[in-house]
Amino acid sequence: MKVNPVFCALDVVDSDQALDLAKSLAGMVGGIKLGLEFFTANGPAGVRALAAADLPLFLDLKFHDIPNTVAGAIKGIAPLAPKMTTVHAQGGIAMMRAAVDSAAESAARLGLVAPRILAVTILTSLGQAEMDELGYARVLGDQVKRLADLAQRAGVGGLVCSPHEVEALRVQCGADFKLVVPGIRPDWAAANDQKRVLTPRQAMAKGADLLVIGRPITAATNPAAAAARILDELGHDA
Ligand code: C5P
């Protein structure tokens, strides 16, 4: 059976609402993604409460600090047993290596499977004008590729990348590097604030491994039915 590639972004602050949503999606999604909004409001206890939904967890906290601090933060979330978590590639190769090592050591100590560390290259909210403003000499696309190379050399397990980047990164990074792609919109869903979107099928065809999909599922009248429709379009059985 194929792995369900859809991780639903639960971008809500209320943990009861998140739990209701997660429970309703059990069996329909491959996992849930919780980010900074949820984590800063509800903390590790809020994440633990969601364990009742029994879904794999992508804890997207985008760590970016000195290597020792990031290693400590990864150790701190290890008991929550996330399947994946994120760091900024711009933190540098030593920081990414520290995250990977800490994930392995912390999980081993707890008898858990280590979370996959994913790197974020350049936030999709930054365009060329912002890159120029920040003083980057390279064009945006080249900077993304350079950071992807650095991430791979650091030993992280994959990248979060935009629909716009996935095809080139799949070629650059090879088949075994996980590419996790947000900015996904089925053709029946509103784009909201996402600018360059792909449908789930298009993103998979361009080389995505996992799809992060939020509002097309969470804002639907019937979230489970929306997730089932996406699965159906991807040729999956629920
Ligand atoms: O609701 P929607 O499908 O747009 O949610 C996408 C999720 O992916 C959100 O949690 C958003 O923060 C996240 N994300 C993104 N673009 C990125 C990185 C993360 O939309 N480049």
py3Dmol code that shows the C-alpha trace and the ligand (Angstrom):
import py3Dmol

protein = """\
ATOM      1  CA  MET A   1       0.000   0.000   0.000  1.00  0.00           C
ATOM      2  CA  LYS A   2       1.226   3.483  -0.869  1.00  0.00           C
ATOM      3  CA  VAL A   3       2.082   5.869   1.954  1.00  0.00           C
ATOM      4  CA  ASN A   4      -0.462   8.654   2.332  1.00  0.00           C
ATOM      5  CA  PRO A   5       1.618  11.759   1.448  1.00  0.00           C
ATOM      6  CA  VAL A   6      -0.740  14.367   2.869  1.00  0.00           C
ATOM      7  CA  PHE A   7       0.181  16.122   6.109  1.00  0.00           C
ATOM      8  CA  CYS A   8      -2.595  18.453   7.194  1.00  0.00           C
ATOM      9  CA  ALA A   9      -1.423  21.804   8.610  1.00  0.00           C
ATOM     10  CA  LEU A  10      -3.510  22.470  11.716  1.00  0.00           C
ATOM     11  CA  ASP A  11      -2.920  26.221  11.883  1.00  0.00           C
ATOM     12  CA  VAL A  12      -5.191  26.829  14.842  1.00  0.00           C
ATOM     13  CA  VAL A  13      -4.329  28.130  18.280  1.00  0.00           C
ATOM     14  CA  ASP A  14      -7.064  26.285  20.164  1.00  0.00           C
ATOM     15  CA  SER A  15      -5.894  22.791  21.146  1.00  0.00           C
ATOM     16  CA  ASP A  16      -9.436  21.371  21.489  1.00  0.00           C
ATOM     17  CA  GLN A  17     -10.235  22.504  17.983  1.00  0.00           C
ATOM     18  CA  ALA A  18      -6.977  20.994  16.737  1.00  0.00           C
ATOM     19  CA  LEU A  19      -7.763  17.691  18.449  1.00  0.00           C
ATOM     20  CA  ASP A  20     -11.292  17.567  16.976  1.00  0.00           C
ATOM     21  CA  LEU A  21      -9.885  18.241  13.519  1.00  0.00           C
ATOM     22  CA  ALA A  22      -7.114  15.681  13.909  1.00  0.00           C
ATOM     23  CA  LYS A  23      -9.529  13.007  15.128  1.00  0.00           C
ATOM     24  CA  SER A  24     -11.862  13.639  12.219  1.00  0.00           C
ATOM     25  CA  LEU A  25      -8.942  13.192   9.800  1.00  0.00           C
ATOM     26  CA  ALA A  26      -7.646   9.896  11.184  1.00  0.00           C
ATOM     27  CA  GLY A  27      -7.201   7.467   8.319  1.00  0.00           C
ATOM     28  CA  MET A  28      -7.566  10.244   5.746  1.00  0.00           C
ATOM     29  CA  VAL A  29      -4.189  11.958   6.127  1.00  0.00           C
ATOM     30  CA  GLY A  30      -0.651  10.690   6.547  1.00  0.00           C
ATOM     31  CA  GLY A  31      -0.128  12.999   9.519  1.00  0.00           C
ATOM     32  CA  ILE A  32      -0.599  16.464  10.932  1.00  0.00           C
ATOM     33  CA  LYS A  33       1.675  19.491  10.943  1.00  0.00           C
ATOM     34  CA  LEU A  34       1.814  21.774  13.963  1.00  0.00           C
ATOM     35  CA  GLY A  35       3.759  24.998  13.748  1.00  0.00           C
ATOM     36  CA  LEU A  36       4.924  27.902  15.831  1.00  0.00           C
ATOM     37  CA  GLU A  37       1.463  29.358  16.372  1.00  0.00           C
ATOM     38  CA  PHE A  38       0.224  26.186  18.012  1.00  0.00           C
ATOM     39  CA  PHE A  39       3.440  25.483  19.895  1.00  0.00           C
ATOM     40  CA  THR A  40       3.858  28.950  21.383  1.00  0.00           C
ATOM     41  CA  ALA A  41       0.225  28.962  22.529  1.00  0.00           C
ATOM     42  CA  ASN A  42      -0.064  25.407  23.834  1.00  0.00           C
ATOM     43  CA  GLY A  43       3.480  24.162  24.427  1.00  0.00           C
ATOM     44  CA  PRO A  44       4.550  20.522  24.670  1.00  0.00           C
ATOM     45  CA  ALA A  45       1.427  19.717  26.724  1.00  0.00           C
ATOM     46  CA  GLY A  46      -0.753  20.866  23.831  1.00  0.00           C
ATOM     47  CA  VAL A  47       1.192  18.664  21.434  1.00  0.00           C
ATOM     48  CA  ARG A  48       0.860  15.701  23.825  1.00  0.00           C
ATOM     49  CA  ALA A  49      -2.908  16.209  23.956  1.00  0.00           C
ATOM     50  CA  LEU A  50      -3.025  15.651  20.205  1.00  0.00           C
ATOM     51  CA  ALA A  51      -1.434  12.220  20.614  1.00  0.00           C
ATOM     52  CA  ALA A  52      -4.998  10.993  21.251  1.00  0.00           C
ATOM     53  CA  ALA A  53      -5.614  11.360  17.511  1.00  0.00           C
ATOM     54  CA  ASP A  54      -2.786   8.864  16.907  1.00  0.00           C
ATOM     55  CA  LEU A  55      -1.428  10.548  13.764  1.00  0.00           C
ATOM     56  CA  PRO A  56       2.230  11.030  12.776  1.00  0.00           C
ATOM     57  CA  LEU A  57       3.428  14.496  13.744  1.00  0.00           C
ATOM     58  CA  PHE A  58       5.398  17.038  11.726  1.00  0.00           C
ATOM     59  CA  LEU A  59       6.486  19.618  14.311  1.00  0.00           C
ATOM     60  CA  ASP A  60       7.475  22.594  12.173  1.00  0.00           C
ATOM     61  CA  LEU A  61       9.380  24.879  14.552  1.00  0.00           C
ATOM     62  CA  LYS A  62      12.023  26.220  12.118  1.00  0.00           C
ATOM     63  CA  PHE A  63      14.918  26.389  14.580  1.00  0.00           C
ATOM     64  CA  HIS A  64      17.673  28.908  13.828  1.00  0.00           C
ATOM     65  CA  ASP A  65      20.259  29.623  16.556  1.00  0.00           C
ATOM     66  CA  ILE A  66      23.773  28.631  17.552  1.00  0.00           C
ATOM     67  CA  PRO A  67      24.426  24.867  17.189  1.00  0.00           C
ATOM     68  CA  ASN A  68      24.411  24.160  20.937  1.00  0.00           C
ATOM     69  CA  THR A  69      21.056  25.855  21.427  1.00  0.00           C
ATOM     70  CA  VAL A  70      19.445  24.136  18.459  1.00  0.00           C
ATOM     71  CA  ALA A  71      20.766  20.774  19.692  1.00  0.00           C
ATOM     72  CA  GLY A  72      19.150  21.521  23.060  1.00  0.00           C
ATOM     73  CA  ALA A  73      15.850  22.491  21.461  1.00  0.00           C
ATOM     74  CA  ILE A  74      15.790  19.274  19.442  1.00  0.00           C
ATOM     75  CA  LYS A  75      16.510  17.347  22.645  1.00  0.00           C
ATOM     76  CA  GLY A  76      13.631  19.227  24.266  1.00  0.00           C
ATOM     77  CA  ILE A  77      11.075  18.140  21.693  1.00  0.00           C
ATOM     78  CA  ALA A  78      12.363  14.555  21.390  1.00  0.00           C
ATOM     79  CA  PRO A  79       9.898  13.156  23.976  1.00  0.00           C
ATOM     80  CA  LEU A  80       7.057  14.408  21.759  1.00  0.00           C
ATOM     81  CA  ALA A  81       8.245  11.874  19.171  1.00  0.00           C
ATOM     82  CA  PRO A  82       7.760  14.018  16.068  1.00  0.00           C
ATOM     83  CA  LYS A  83       8.301  12.219  12.782  1.00  0.00           C
ATOM     84  CA  MET A  84       9.810  15.395  11.296  1.00  0.00           C
ATOM     85  CA  THR A  85      10.946  18.812  12.442  1.00  0.00           C
ATOM     86  CA  THR A  86      12.574  21.805  10.737  1.00  0.00           C
ATOM     87  CA  VAL A  87      15.655  24.025  10.970  1.00  0.00           C
ATOM     88  CA  HIS A  88      16.709  26.981   8.826  1.00  0.00           C
ATOM     89  CA  ALA A  89      19.533  26.074   6.449  1.00  0.00           C
ATOM     90  CA  GLN A  90      20.762  29.631   6.948  1.00  0.00           C
ATOM     91  CA  GLY A  91      21.832  28.617  10.461  1.00  0.00           C
ATOM     92  CA  GLY A  92      24.808  26.987   8.745  1.00  0.00           C
ATOM     93  CA  ILE A  93      26.242  23.513   8.311  1.00  0.00           C
ATOM     94  CA  ALA A  94      27.415  23.130  11.929  1.00  0.00           C
ATOM     95  CA  MET A  95      23.963  24.043  13.221  1.00  0.00           C
ATOM     96  CA  MET A  96      22.253  21.574  10.888  1.00  0.00           C
ATOM     97  CA  ARG A  97      24.724  18.826  11.872  1.00  0.00           C
ATOM     98  CA  ALA A  98      24.109  19.557  15.539  1.00  0.00           C
ATOM     99  CA  ALA A  99      20.361  19.179  14.921  1.00  0.00           C
ATOM    100  CA  VAL A 100      20.811  15.843  13.143  1.00  0.00           C
ATOM    101  CA  ASP A 101      23.147  14.504  15.847  1.00  0.00           C
ATOM    102  CA  SER A 102      20.900  15.663  18.658  1.00  0.00           C
ATOM    103  CA  ALA A 103      17.855  14.085  16.997  1.00  0.00           C
ATOM    104  CA  ALA A 104      19.659  10.733  16.773  1.00  0.00           C
ATOM    105  CA  GLU A 105      21.111  10.842  20.298  1.00  0.00           C
ATOM    106  CA  SER A 106      17.957  12.079  22.017  1.00  0.00           C
ATOM    107  CA  ALA A 107      15.733   9.535  20.312  1.00  0.00           C
ATOM    108  CA  ALA A 108      18.145   6.681  21.056  1.00  0.00           C
ATOM    109  CA  ARG A 109      18.164   7.660  24.736  1.00  0.00           C
ATOM    110  CA  LEU A 110      14.358   7.509  24.779  1.00  0.00           C
ATOM    111  CA  GLY A 111      14.088   4.356  22.681  1.00  0.00           C
ATOM    112  CA  LEU A 112      12.303   6.272  19.924  1.00  0.00           C
ATOM    113  CA  VAL A 113      12.808   6.613  16.179  1.00  0.00           C
ATOM    114  CA  ALA A 114      14.767   9.822  15.498  1.00  0.00           C
ATOM    115  CA  PRO A 115      12.784  12.605  13.848  1.00  0.00           C
ATOM    116  CA  ARG A 116      13.782  13.473  10.306  1.00  0.00           C
ATOM    117  CA  ILE A 117      15.396  16.900  10.262  1.00  0.00           C
ATOM    118  CA  LEU A 118      14.194  18.968   7.309  1.00  0.00           C
ATOM    119  CA  ALA A 119      15.847  22.221   6.257  1.00  0.00           C
ATOM    120  CA  VAL A 120      14.053  25.361   5.143  1.00  0.00           C
ATOM    121  CA  THR A 121      16.134  27.186   2.512  1.00  0.00           C
ATOM    122  CA  ILE A 122      14.676  30.634   1.811  1.00  0.00           C
ATOM    123  CA  LEU A 123      11.221  31.423   3.169  1.00  0.00           C
ATOM    124  CA  THR A 124       8.721  31.721   0.342  1.00  0.00           C
ATOM    125  CA  SER A 125       7.620  35.041   1.815  1.00  0.00           C
ATOM    126  CA  LEU A 126      10.970  36.455   0.622  1.00  0.00           C
ATOM    127  CA  GLY A 127      11.266  37.454  -3.024  1.00  0.00           C
ATOM    128  CA  GLN A 128      14.213  38.800  -5.007  1.00  0.00           C
ATOM    129  CA  ALA A 129      13.640  42.369  -3.747  1.00  0.00           C
ATOM    130  CA  GLU A 130      13.899  41.211  -0.123  1.00  0.00           C
ATOM    131  CA  MET A 131      16.984  39.134  -0.932  1.00  0.00           C
ATOM    132  CA  ASP A 132      18.613  42.236  -2.431  1.00  0.00           C
ATOM    133  CA  GLU A 133      17.597  44.237   0.629  1.00  0.00           C
ATOM    134  CA  LEU A 134      19.214  41.622   2.880  1.00  0.00           C
ATOM    135  CA  GLY A 135      22.428  41.919   0.901  1.00  0.00           C
ATOM    136  CA  TYR A 136      22.511  38.528  -0.821  1.00  0.00           C
ATOM    137  CA  ALA A 137      24.633  38.703  -3.962  1.00  0.00           C
ATOM    138  CA  ARG A 138      23.003  35.707  -5.628  1.00  0.00           C
ATOM    139  CA  VAL A 139      19.677  35.462  -7.335  1.00  0.00           C
ATOM    140  CA  LEU A 140      17.048  33.764  -5.218  1.00  0.00           C
ATOM    141  CA  GLY A 141      16.932  30.471  -7.146  1.00  0.00           C
ATOM    142  CA  ASP A 142      20.688  30.036  -6.918  1.00  0.00           C
ATOM    143  CA  GLN A 143      20.678  30.780  -3.214  1.00  0.00           C
ATOM    144  CA  VAL A 144      18.012  28.107  -2.680  1.00  0.00           C
ATOM    145  CA  LYS A 145      20.163  25.591  -4.573  1.00  0.00           C
ATOM    146  CA  ARG A 146      23.262  26.528  -2.594  1.00  0.00           C
ATOM    147  CA  LEU A 147      21.448  26.115   0.721  1.00  0.00           C
ATOM    148  CA  ALA A 148      19.982  22.809  -0.465  1.00  0.00           C
ATOM    149  CA  ASP A 149      23.509  21.582  -1.179  1.00  0.00           C
ATOM    150  CA  LEU A 150      24.665  22.723   2.257  1.00  0.00           C
ATOM    151  CA  ALA A 151      21.722  20.961   3.897  1.00  0.00           C
ATOM    152  CA  GLN A 152      22.523  17.733   2.107  1.00  0.00           C
ATOM    153  CA  ARG A 153      26.173  17.933   3.132  1.00  0.00           C
ATOM    154  CA  ALA A 154      25.075  18.505   6.729  1.00  0.00           C
ATOM    155  CA  GLY A 155      23.217  15.192   6.648  1.00  0.00           C
ATOM    156  CA  VAL A 156      19.668  16.447   7.053  1.00  0.00           C
ATOM    157  CA  GLY A 157      16.987  14.187   5.635  1.00  0.00           C
ATOM    158  CA  GLY A 158      15.225  16.578   3.301  1.00  0.00           C
ATOM    159  CA  LEU A 159      13.895  20.030   2.586  1.00  0.00           C
ATOM    160  CA  VAL A 160      10.717  22.002   2.836  1.00  0.00           C
ATOM    161  CA  CYS A 161      10.392  23.661  -0.546  1.00  0.00           C
ATOM    162  CA  SER A 162       7.927  25.646  -2.585  1.00  0.00           C
ATOM    163  CA  PRO A 163       5.994  24.178  -5.515  1.00  0.00           C
ATOM    164  CA  HIS A 164       8.096  26.464  -7.667  1.00  0.00           C
ATOM    165  CA  GLU A 165      11.350  24.804  -6.537  1.00  0.00           C
ATOM    166  CA  VAL A 166      10.467  21.142  -6.244  1.00  0.00           C
ATOM    167  CA  GLU A 167      11.301  20.045  -9.773  1.00  0.00           C
ATOM    168  CA  ALA A 168      14.813  21.555  -9.832  1.00  0.00           C
ATOM    169  CA  LEU A 169      15.562  20.387  -6.284  1.00  0.00           C
ATOM    170  CA  ARG A 170      14.519  16.829  -7.101  1.00  0.00           C
ATOM    171  CA  VAL A 171      17.057  16.818  -9.933  1.00  0.00           C
ATOM    172  CA  GLN A 172      19.754  18.412  -7.773  1.00  0.00           C
ATOM    173  CA  CYS A 173      19.221  16.378  -4.602  1.00  0.00           C
ATOM    174  CA  GLY A 174      18.462  12.914  -6.011  1.00  0.00           C
ATOM    175  CA  ALA A 175      15.725  10.426  -5.288  1.00  0.00           C
ATOM    176  CA  ASP A 176      16.450   9.685  -1.621  1.00  0.00           C
ATOM    177  CA  PHE A 177      16.216  13.221  -0.258  1.00  0.00           C
ATOM    178  CA  LYS A 178      12.724  14.006   1.042  1.00  0.00           C
ATOM    179  CA  LEU A 179      11.017  17.037  -0.460  1.00  0.00           C
ATOM    180  CA  VAL A 180       8.089  18.305   1.588  1.00  0.00           C
ATOM    181  CA  VAL A 181       5.936  20.795  -0.270  1.00  0.00           C
ATOM    182  CA  PRO A 182       3.379  23.328   1.017  1.00  0.00           C
ATOM    183  CA  GLY A 183       1.510  25.768  -1.264  1.00  0.00           C
ATOM    184  CA  ILE A 184      -0.747  22.981  -2.538  1.00  0.00           C
ATOM    185  CA  ARG A 185      -4.235  23.689  -3.835  1.00  0.00           C
ATOM    186  CA  PRO A 186      -6.645  21.224  -5.433  1.00  0.00           C
ATOM    187  CA  ASP A 187      -8.319  22.973  -8.367  1.00  0.00           C
ATOM    188  CA  TRP A 188     -11.588  23.121  -6.401  1.00  0.00           C
ATOM    189  CA  ALA A 189     -10.045  25.004  -3.427  1.00  0.00           C
ATOM    190  CA  ALA A 190      -9.447  28.731  -2.862  1.00  0.00           C
ATOM    191  CA  ALA A 191      -5.837  29.904  -3.231  1.00  0.00           C
ATOM    192  CA  ASN A 192      -6.091  32.103  -0.069  1.00  0.00           C
ATOM    193  CA  ASP A 193      -2.767  33.920   0.361  1.00  0.00           C
ATOM    194  CA  GLN A 194      -0.698  31.300  -1.535  1.00  0.00           C
ATOM    195  CA  LYS A 195       0.674  32.725  -4.777  1.00  0.00           C
ATOM    196  CA  ARG A 196       2.411  29.971  -6.731  1.00  0.00           C
ATOM    197  CA  VAL A 197       0.374  26.859  -6.118  1.00  0.00           C
ATOM    198  CA  LEU A 198       0.322  23.370  -7.595  1.00  0.00           C
ATOM    199  CA  THR A 199      -2.417  20.779  -7.337  1.00  0.00           C
ATOM    200  CA  PRO A 200      -1.599  17.665  -5.278  1.00  0.00           C
ATOM    201  CA  ARG A 201      -1.147  15.587  -8.441  1.00  0.00           C
ATOM    202  CA  GLN A 202       1.099  18.172 -10.089  1.00  0.00           C
ATOM    203  CA  ALA A 203       3.318  18.452  -7.001  1.00  0.00           C
ATOM    204  CA  MET A 204       3.726  14.674  -6.764  1.00  0.00           C
ATOM    205  CA  ALA A 205       4.504  14.491 -10.479  1.00  0.00           C
ATOM    206  CA  LYS A 206       7.248  17.097 -10.059  1.00  0.00           C
ATOM    207  CA  GLY A 207       8.910  15.021  -7.374  1.00  0.00           C
ATOM    208  CA  ALA A 208       7.323  15.887  -4.006  1.00  0.00           C
ATOM    209  CA  ASP A 209       7.422  13.174  -1.337  1.00  0.00           C
ATOM    210  CA  LEU A 210       4.992  14.775   1.084  1.00  0.00           C
ATOM    211  CA  LEU A 211       2.391  17.514   0.696  1.00  0.00           C
ATOM    212  CA  VAL A 212       1.517  20.004   3.431  1.00  0.00           C
ATOM    213  CA  ILE A 213      -2.100  21.021   2.949  1.00  0.00           C
ATOM    214  CA  GLY A 214      -3.939  23.272   5.380  1.00  0.00           C
ATOM    215  CA  ARG A 215      -6.991  25.328   4.553  1.00  0.00           C
ATOM    216  CA  PRO A 216      -8.306  23.263   1.628  1.00  0.00           C
ATOM    217  CA  ILE A 217      -8.936  20.618   4.311  1.00  0.00           C
ATOM    218  CA  THR A 218      -9.333  22.545   7.581  1.00  0.00           C
ATOM    219  CA  ALA A 219     -11.613  25.286   6.178  1.00  0.00           C
ATOM    220  CA  ALA A 220     -13.825  22.840   4.268  1.00  0.00           C
ATOM    221  CA  THR A 221     -17.358  22.258   5.535  1.00  0.00           C
ATOM    222  CA  ASN A 222     -16.413  18.604   5.900  1.00  0.00           C
ATOM    223  CA  PRO A 223     -12.625  18.295   6.415  1.00  0.00           C
ATOM    224  CA  ALA A 224     -12.611  14.486   6.231  1.00  0.00           C
ATOM    225  CA  ALA A 225     -14.482  14.578   2.914  1.00  0.00           C
ATOM    226  CA  ALA A 226     -12.036  17.168   1.535  1.00  0.00           C
ATOM    227  CA  ALA A 227      -9.083  14.980   2.572  1.00  0.00           C
ATOM    228  CA  ALA A 228     -10.773  11.947   0.998  1.00  0.00           C
ATOM    229  CA  ARG A 229     -11.273  13.870  -2.252  1.00  0.00           C
ATOM    230  CA  ILE A 230      -7.570  14.781  -2.315  1.00  0.00           C
ATOM    231  CA  LEU A 231      -6.602  11.159  -1.679  1.00  0.00           C
ATOM    232  CA  ASP A 232      -8.902  10.041  -4.441  1.00  0.00           C
ATOM    233  CA  GLU A 233      -7.296  12.519  -6.852  1.00  0.00           C
ATOM    234  CA  LEU A 234      -3.907  11.075  -5.897  1.00  0.00           C
ATOM    235  CA  GLY A 235      -5.126   7.573  -6.657  1.00  0.00           C
ATOM    236  CA  HIS A 236      -5.118   6.416  -3.044  1.00  0.00           C
ATOM    237  CA  ASP A 237      -7.659   4.453  -1.086  1.00  0.00           C
ATOM    238  CA  ALA A 238      -8.440   5.938   2.307  1.00  0.00           C
TER     239      ALA A 238
END
"""
ligand_1 = """\
21
C5P
O -3.498 26.533 4.494
P -2.305 26.231 3.642
O -2.458 24.996 2.800
O -1.864 27.430 2.832
O -1.157 25.932 4.716
C 0.175 25.712 4.315
C 1.032 25.465 5.524
O 2.376 25.334 5.100
C 0.996 26.570 6.559
O 1.199 25.972 7.831
C 2.187 27.420 6.183
O 2.715 28.116 7.275
C 3.172 26.354 5.711
N 4.191 26.822 4.795
C 3.909 27.475 3.618
N 4.932 27.901 2.808
C 6.193 27.677 3.165
C 6.500 27.012 4.339
C 5.462 26.592 5.156
O 2.746 27.675 3.278
N 7.152 28.034 2.354
"""
view = py3Dmol.view(width=600, height=400)
view.addModel(protein, "pdb")
view.setStyle({"model": 0}, {"cartoon": {"style": "trace"}})
view.addModel(ligand_1, "xyz")
view.setStyle({"model": 1}, {"stick": {}})
view.zoomTo()
view.show()
